[in-house]
Amino acid sequence: MYPDLDEVADGLLSILGLGANVSEASIPTGGSGMISMQHYDIPKSLDQLVVLLRGHGFEMQTNTWNEAGHQIHSIWVRRKVA
């Protein structure tokens, strides 16, 4: 399985040392038998990620393709050139 995009974005922000995240908090599910669930919204996560990165002097580019019925996202990040 591929990781969720919000988890990848959080990992990227951690690697860059920005101390921020775009994932939503896990919430208890009550009597469903599961411990918790975590909602994710790919467009929202990408929007938040680009804003955070721009605010710290980075540019971001994304690419998406379909592989074996799954959408695969790549995120390219670099420092802005003056």
N, CA, C and O atoms as CSV, one atom per row, in Angstrom:
chain,resi,resn,atom,element,x,y,z
A,1,MET,N,N,0.825,-1.190,0.000
A,1,MET,CA,C,0.000,0.000,0.000
A,1,MET,C,C,0.867,1.251,0.000
A,1,MET,O,O,1.942,1.284,0.599
A,2,TYR,N,N,0.388,2.251,-0.668
A,2,TYR,CA,C,1.058,3.543,-0.677
A,2,TYR,C,C,0.595,4.364,0.527
A,2,TYR,O,O,-0.563,4.258,0.930
A,3,PRO,N,N,1.470,5.173,1.101
A,3,PRO,CA,C,1.026,6.031,2.214
A,3,PRO,C,C,0.081,7.113,1.708
A,3,PRO,O,O,0.118,7.491,0.537
A,4,ASP,N,N,-0.764,7.604,2.606
A,4,ASP,CA,C,-1.659,8.708,2.260
A,4,ASP,C,C,-0.841,9.966,2.031
A,4,ASP,O,O,0.205,10.163,2.649
A,5,LEU,N,N,-1.328,10.812,1.140
A,5,LEU,CA,C,-0.605,12.022,0.778
A,5,LEU,C,C,-0.363,12.935,1.983
A,5,LEU,O,O,0.697,13.552,2.087
A,6,ASP,N,N,-1.337,13.025,2.892
A,6,ASP,CA,C,-1.135,13.905,4.046
A,6,ASP,C,C,-0.004,13.408,4.937
A,6,ASP,O,O,0.715,14.214,5.527
A,7,GLU,N,N,0.163,12.083,5.043
A,7,GLU,CA,C,1.264,11.528,5.826
A,7,GLU,C,C,2.606,11.826,5.164
A,7,GLU,O,O,3.583,12.144,5.843
A,8,VAL,N,N,2.651,11.722,3.845
A,8,VAL,CA,C,3.869,12.045,3.104
A,8,VAL,C,C,4.206,13.524,3.279
A,8,VAL,O,O,5.364,13.876,3.500
A,9,ALA,N,N,3.202,14.382,3.181
A,9,ALA,CA,C,3.412,15.827,3.346
A,9,ALA,C,C,3.923,16.144,4.748
A,9,ALA,O,O,4.827,16.965,4.905
A,10,ASP,N,N,3.353,15.501,5.771
A,10,ASP,CA,C,3.838,15.704,7.140
A,10,ASP,C,C,5.294,15.276,7.266
A,10,ASP,O,O,6.087,15.950,7.924
A,11,GLY,N,N,5.647,14.157,6.636
A,11,GLY,CA,C,7.034,13.680,6.660
A,11,GLY,C,C,7.967,14.664,5.984
A,11,GLY,O,O,9.064,14.920,6.480
A,12,LEU,N,N,7.547,15.216,4.860
A,12,LEU,CA,C,8.348,16.220,4.152
A,12,LEU,C,C,8.561,17.456,5.019
A,12,LEU,O,O,9.677,17.967,5.115
A,13,LEU,N,N,7.505,17.928,5.639
A,13,LEU,CA,C,7.618,19.101,6.515
A,13,LEU,C,C,8.557,18.823,7.685
A,13,LEU,O,O,9.291,19.711,8.119
A,14,SER,N,N,8.537,17.603,8.193
A,14,SER,CA,C,9.432,17.218,9.279
A,14,SER,C,C,10.884,17.199,8.799
A,14,SER,O,O,11.768,17.718,9.480
A,15,ILE,N,N,11.132,16.605,7.631
A,15,ILE,CA,C,12.483,16.554,7.067
A,15,ILE,C,C,13.031,17.963,6.858
A,15,ILE,O,O,14.213,18.215,7.089
A,16,LEU,N,N,12.172,18.875,6.422
A,16,LEU,CA,C,12.595,20.261,6.183
A,16,LEU,C,C,12.719,21.050,7.490
A,16,LEU,O,O,13.170,22.196,7.484
A,17,GLY,N,N,12.321,20.440,8.600
A,17,GLY,CA,C,12.441,21.083,9.907
A,17,GLY,C,C,11.483,22.241,10.123
A,17,GLY,O,O,11.796,23.181,10.854
A,18,LEU,N,N,10.305,22.178,9.487
A,18,LEU,CA,C,9.362,23.292,9.568
A,18,LEU,C,C,8.395,23.187,10.752
A,18,LEU,O,O,7.672,24.142,11.034
A,19,GLY,N,N,8.369,22.065,11.438
A,19,GLY,CA,C,7.535,21.938,12.633
A,19,GLY,C,C,6.051,22.161,12.394
A,19,GLY,O,O,5.360,22.711,13.252
A,20,ALA,N,N,5.558,21.744,11.245
A,20,ALA,CA,C,4.143,21.927,10.896
A,20,ALA,C,C,3.621,20.613,10.325
A,20,ALA,O,O,4.401,19.718,9.996
A,21,ASN,N,N,2.303,20.501,10.209
A,21,ASN,CA,C,1.721,19.349,9.531
A,21,ASN,C,C,0.410,19.742,8.861
A,21,ASN,O,O,-0.205,20.754,9.196
A,22,VAL,N,N,0.000,18.909,7.904
A,22,VAL,CA,C,-1.236,19.169,7.162
A,22,VAL,C,C,-2.274,18.074,7.396
A,22,VAL,O,O,-3.407,18.185,6.928
A,23,SER,N,N,-1.896,17.023,8.115
A,23,SER,CA,C,-2.845,15.938,8.366
A,23,SER,C,C,-3.860,16.355,9.420
A,23,SER,O,O,-3.604,17.222,10.255
A,24,GLU,N,N,-5.003,15.718,9.355
A,24,GLU,CA,C,-6.048,15.993,10.340
A,24,GLU,C,C,-5.900,15.016,11.500
A,24,GLU,O,O,-5.430,13.892,11.317
A,25,ALA,N,N,-6.294,15.438,12.670
A,25,ALA,CA,C,-6.163,14.610,13.868
A,25,ALA,C,C,-7.035,13.365,13.776
A,25,ALA,O,O,-8.117,13.391,13.188
A,26,SER,N,N,-6.553,12.284,14.361
A,26,SER,CA,C,-7.355,11.060,14.455
A,26,SER,C,C,-8.479,11.289,15.447
A,26,SER,O,O,-8.316,11.995,16.441
A,27,ILE,N,N,-9.633,10.675,15.159
A,27,ILE,CA,C,-10.775,10.822,16.059
A,27,ILE,C,C,-11.266,9.440,16.482
A,27,ILE,O,O,-11.310,8.521,15.664
A,28,PRO,N,N,-11.635,9.286,17.752
A,28,PRO,CA,C,-12.170,7.997,18.215
A,28,PRO,C,C,-13.436,7.631,17.441
A,28,PRO,O,O,-14.195,8.507,17.025
A,29,THR,N,N,-13.654,6.333,17.254
A,29,THR,CA,C,-14.799,5.896,16.466
A,29,THR,C,C,-15.911,5.282,17.295
A,29,THR,O,O,-16.855,4.723,16.736
A,30,GLY,N,N,-15.822,5.372,18.607
A,30,GLY,CA,C,-16.907,4.854,19.444
A,30,GLY,C,C,-17.008,3.352,19.396
A,30,GLY,O,O,-16.005,2.657,19.560
A,31,GLY,N,N,-18.210,2.834,19.172
A,31,GLY,CA,C,-18.452,1.393,19.211
A,31,GLY,C,C,-18.246,0.677,17.895
A,31,GLY,O,O,-18.764,-0.426,17.720
A,32,SER,N,N,-17.512,1.258,16.962
A,32,SER,CA,C,-17.350,0.646,15.640
A,32,SER,C,C,-16.381,-0.526,15.638
A,32,SER,O,O,-16.327,-1.271,14.659
A,33,GLY,N,N,-15.608,-0.711,16.716
A,33,GLY,CA,C,-14.605,-1.767,16.739
A,33,GLY,C,C,-13.231,-1.291,16.319
A,33,GLY,O,O,-12.237,-1.986,16.530
A,34,MET,N,N,-13.169,-0.110,15.726
A,34,MET,CA,C,-11.879,0.468,15.372
A,34,MET,C,C,-11.457,1.421,16.478
A,34,MET,O,O,-12.299,1.981,17.179
A,35,ILE,N,N,-10.165,1.601,16.630
A,35,ILE,CA,C,-9.670,2.500,17.668
A,35,ILE,C,C,-9.912,3.948,17.269
A,35,ILE,O,O,-10.425,4.737,18.062
A,36,SER,N,N,-9.542,4.300,16.034
A,36,SER,CA,C,-9.748,5.672,15.571
A,36,SER,C,C,-9.737,5.712,14.051
A,36,SER,O,O,-9.336,4.757,13.387
A,37,MET,N,N,-10.183,6.826,13.526
A,37,MET,CA,C,-10.167,7.069,12.090
A,37,MET,C,C,-9.512,8.412,11.840
A,37,MET,O,O,-9.525,9.290,12.703
A,38,GLN,N,N,-8.941,8.568,10.657
A,38,GLN,CA,C,-8.340,9.844,10.299
A,38,GLN,C,C,-8.827,10.226,8.904
A,38,GLN,O,O,-8.563,9.532,7.922
A,39,HIS,N,N,-9.538,11.337,8.842
A,39,HIS,CA,C,-10.033,11.845,7.565
A,39,HIS,C,C,-8.866,12.472,6.808
A,39,HIS,O,O,-7.993,13.087,7.419
A,40,TYR,N,N,-8.842,12.325,5.507
A,40,TYR,CA,C,-7.862,13.054,4.715
A,40,TYR,C,C,-8.513,13.567,3.446
A,40,TYR,O,O,-9.410,12.937,2.885
A,41,ASP,N,N,-8.049,14.712,3.010
A,41,ASP,CA,C,-8.582,15.412,1.853
A,41,ASP,C,C,-7.379,15.858,1.030
A,41,ASP,O,O,-6.720,16.837,1.382
A,42,ILE,N,N,-7.087,15.157,-0.056
A,42,ILE,CA,C,-5.873,15.417,-0.829
A,42,ILE,C,C,-5.791,16.854,-1.325
A,42,ILE,O,O,-4.754,17.486,-1.119
A,43,PRO,N,N,-6.825,17.417,-1.969
A,43,PRO,CA,C,-6.705,18.805,-2.417
A,43,PRO,C,C,-6.442,19.777,-1.261
A,43,PRO,O,O,-5.645,20.706,-1.395
A,44,LYS,N,N,-7.120,19.556,-0.122
A,44,LYS,CA,C,-6.921,20.426,1.037
A,44,LYS,C,C,-5.490,20.303,1.558
A,44,LYS,O,O,-4.858,21.311,1.873
A,45,SER,N,N,-4.977,19.077,1.650
A,45,SER,CA,C,-3.613,18.863,2.123
A,45,SER,C,C,-2.598,19.535,1.197
A,45,SER,O,O,-1.651,20.164,1.670
A,46,LEU,N,N,-2.788,19.406,-0.115
A,46,LEU,CA,C,-1.867,20.047,-1.060
A,46,LEU,C,C,-1.931,21.564,-0.948
A,46,LEU,O,O,-0.897,22.231,-0.992
A,47,ASP,N,N,-3.131,22.115,-0.804
A,47,ASP,CA,C,-3.278,23.571,-0.652
A,47,ASP,C,C,-2.559,24.062,0.602
A,47,ASP,O,O,-1.851,25.068,0.565
A,48,GLN,N,N,-2.744,23.345,1.713
A,48,GLN,CA,C,-2.082,23.732,2.963
A,48,GLN,C,C,-0.569,23.580,2.840
A,48,GLN,O,O,0.183,24.414,3.345
A,49,LEU,N,N,-0.123,22.520,2.171
A,49,LEU,CA,C,1.309,22.281,2.013
A,49,LEU,C,C,1.972,23.395,1.216
A,49,LEU,O,O,3.025,23.894,1.612
A,50,VAL,N,N,1.374,23.789,0.105
A,50,VAL,CA,C,1.986,24.835,-0.722
A,50,VAL,C,C,2.056,26.160,0.038
A,50,VAL,O,O,3.037,26.892,-0.091
A,51,VAL,N,N,1.035,26.474,0.823
A,51,VAL,CA,C,1.042,27.707,1.615
A,51,VAL,C,C,2.154,27.667,2.664
A,51,VAL,O,O,2.894,28.637,2.823
A,52,LEU,N,N,2.272,26.546,3.376
A,52,LEU,CA,C,3.327,26.410,4.379
A,52,LEU,C,C,4.713,26.520,3.750
A,52,LEU,O,O,5.588,27.212,4.270
A,53,LEU,N,N,4.903,25.832,2.630
A,53,LEU,CA,C,6.211,25.859,1.984
A,53,LEU,C,C,6.561,27.248,1.458
A,53,LEU,O,O,7.684,27.718,1.638
A,54,ARG,N,N,5.609,27.898,0.814
A,54,ARG,CA,C,5.861,29.268,0.320
A,54,ARG,C,C,6.241,30.204,1.460
A,54,ARG,O,O,7.123,31.050,1.311
A,55,GLY,N,N,5.576,30.050,2.588
A,55,GLY,CA,C,5.853,30.887,3.741
A,55,GLY,C,C,7.254,30.691,4.304
A,55,GLY,O,O,7.750,31.535,5.050
A,56,HIS,N,N,7.896,29.571,3.945
A,56,HIS,CA,C,9.254,29.292,4.411
A,56,HIS,C,C,10.277,29.343,3.274
A,56,HIS,O,O,11.386,28.827,3.406
A,57,GLY,N,N,9.898,29.966,2.163
A,57,GLY,CA,C,10.851,30.180,1.071
A,57,GLY,C,C,11.058,29.016,0.126
A,57,GLY,O,O,12.113,28.908,-0.498
A,58,PHE,N,N,10.060,28.136,0.010
A,58,PHE,CA,C,10.157,26.994,-0.897
A,58,PHE,C,C,9.139,27.112,-2.029
A,58,PHE,O,O,8.092,27.742,-1.881
A,59,GLU,N,N,9.468,26.496,-3.156
A,59,GLU,CA,C,8.528,26.332,-4.266
A,59,GLU,C,C,8.127,24.861,-4.300
A,59,GLU,O,O,8.911,23.990,-3.922
A,60,MET,N,N,6.918,24.589,-4.751
A,60,MET,CA,C,6.428,23.218,-4.812
A,60,MET,C,C,5.762,22.970,-6.150
A,60,MET,O,O,5.046,23.825,-6.672
A,61,GLN,N,N,6.005,21.796,-6.694
A,61,GLN,CA,C,5.344,21.357,-7.921
A,61,GLN,C,C,4.844,19.942,-7.688
A,61,GLN,O,O,5.535,19.135,-7.067
A,62,THR,N,N,3.657,19.635,-8.177
A,62,THR,CA,C,3.114,18.285,-8.023
A,62,THR,C,C,2.892,17.643,-9.385
A,62,THR,O,O,2.770,18.320,-10.406
A,63,ASN,N,N,2.845,16.342,-9.368
A,63,ASN,CA,C,2.526,15.569,-10.552
A,63,ASN,C,C,1.688,14.385,-10.086
A,63,ASN,O,O,1.942,13.833,-9.015
A,64,THR,N,N,0.709,13.994,-10.862
A,64,THR,CA,C,-0.167,12.876,-10.508
A,64,THR,C,C,-0.300,11.957,-11.710
A,64,THR,O,O,-0.451,12.415,-12.842
A,65,TRP,N,N,-0.243,10.658,-11.456
A,65,TRP,CA,C,-0.500,9.687,-12.510
A,65,TRP,C,C,-1.222,8.496,-11.919
A,65,TRP,O,O,-1.291,8.340,-10.700
A,66,ASN,N,N,-1.757,7.661,-12.782
A,66,ASN,CA,C,-2.514,6.492,-12.365
A,66,ASN,C,C,-1.648,5.255,-12.550
A,66,ASN,O,O,-1.094,5.035,-13.627
A,67,GLU,N,N,-1.533,4.456,-11.510
A,67,GLU,CA,C,-0.745,3.234,-11.568
A,67,GLU,C,C,-1.541,2.113,-10.919
A,67,GLU,O,O,-1.872,2.179,-9.735
A,68,ALA,N,N,-1.840,1.107,-11.683
A,68,ALA,CA,C,-2.591,-0.055,-11.190
A,68,ALA,C,C,-3.882,0.367,-10.489
A,68,ALA,O,O,-4.253,-0.210,-9.467
A,69,GLY,N,N,-4.561,1.370,-11.035
A,69,GLY,CA,C,-5.837,1.807,-10.484
A,69,GLY,C,C,-5.742,2.759,-9.310
A,69,GLY,O,O,-6.761,3.110,-8.717
A,70,HIS,N,N,-4.529,3.185,-8.962
A,70,HIS,CA,C,-4.332,4.110,-7.853
A,70,HIS,C,C,-3.724,5.407,-8.371
A,70,HIS,O,O,-2.865,5.390,-9.252
A,71,GLN,N,N,-4.173,6.526,-7.823
A,71,GLN,CA,C,-3.551,7.796,-8.163
A,71,GLN,C,C,-2.268,7.944,-7.367
A,71,GLN,O,O,-2.272,7.829,-6.141
A,72,ILE,N,N,-1.174,8.199,-8.063
A,72,ILE,CA,C,0.132,8.379,-7.432
A,72,ILE,C,C,0.492,9.857,-7.556
A,72,ILE,O,O,0.412,10.440,-8.637
A,73,HIS,N,N,0.887,10.445,-6.444
A,73,HIS,CA,C,1.246,11.863,-6.411
A,73,HIS,C,C,2.742,11.987,-6.141
A,73,HIS,O,O,3.283,11.302,-5.273
A,74,SER,N,N,3.399,12.861,-6.887
A,74,SER,CA,C,4.783,13.197,-6.556
A,74,SER,C,C,4.824,14.680,-6.222
A,74,SER,O,O,4.110,15.492,-6.811
A,75,ILE,N,N,5.670,15.006,-5.271
A,75,ILE,CA,C,5.805,16.390,-4.811
A,75,ILE,C,C,7.276,16.781,-4.951
A,75,ILE,O,O,8.154,16.137,-4.377
A,76,TRP,N,N,7.533,17.825,-5.706
A,76,TRP,CA,C,8.876,18.352,-5.880
A,76,TRP,C,C,8.973,19.662,-5.120
A,76,TRP,O,O,8.124,20.539,-5.272
A,77,VAL,N,N,10.006,19.794,-4.303
A,77,VAL,CA,C,10.181,21.000,-3.496
A,77,VAL,C,C,11.602,21.485,-3.652
A,77,VAL,O,O,12.543,20.692,-3.646
A,78,ARG,N,N,11.760,22.801,-3.792
A,78,ARG,CA,C,13.098,23.405,-3.812
A,78,ARG,C,C,13.012,24.805,-3.218
A,78,ARG,O,O,11.952,25.430,-3.197
A,79,ARG,N,N,14.142,25.271,-2.742
A,79,ARG,CA,C,14.209,26.634,-2.226
A,79,ARG,C,C,14.008,27.615,-3.369
A,79,ARG,O,O,14.497,27.395,-4.477
A,80,LYS,N,N,13.289,28.696,-3.101
A,80,LYS,CA,C,13.090,29.728,-4.119
A,80,LYS,C,C,14.432,30.362,-4.441
A,80,LYS,O,O,15.251,30.617,-3.558
A,81,VAL,N,N,14.633,30.607,-5.717
A,81,VAL,CA,C,15.838,31.271,-6.171
A,81,VAL,C,C,15.551,32.759,-6.276
A,81,VAL,O,O,14.567,33.174,-6.888
A,82,ALA,N,N,16.414,33.548,-5.678
A,82,ALA,CA,C,16.186,35.015,-5.666
A,82,ALA,C,C,16.333,35.640,-7.024
A,82,ALA,O,O,16.172,36.852,-7.166
